Amino acid sequence: MTLRAIADELNARGIQTRRGANWHVSNVRNLLERLES
């Protein structure tokens, strides 16, 4: 699954970022990087 697909799915489900914004590729990338460390 691509980062774009993940962002699109989160947005489609109405899940917002912690700041209440829509998901973008950069948000997903940053989240995954934090989870890996």
C-alpha positions, 0 to 999 in steps of 0.5 A, spaced: 500 500 500 502 506 498 503 512 502 498 516 498 493 510 499 494 510 506 492 518 506 486 517 502 483 511 506 484 515 513 481 521 509 475 517 507 474 514 514 474 521 517 480 520 521 484 527 522 491 528 524 492 530 531 491 537 529 484 536 526 487 536 518 486 531 513 492 526 511 497 528 506 503 523 504 508 527 508 504 526 515 503 518 513 511 518 512 512 522 518 508 517 522 511 511 520 518 514 521 516 515 528 513 508 529 520 505 526 524 508 531 
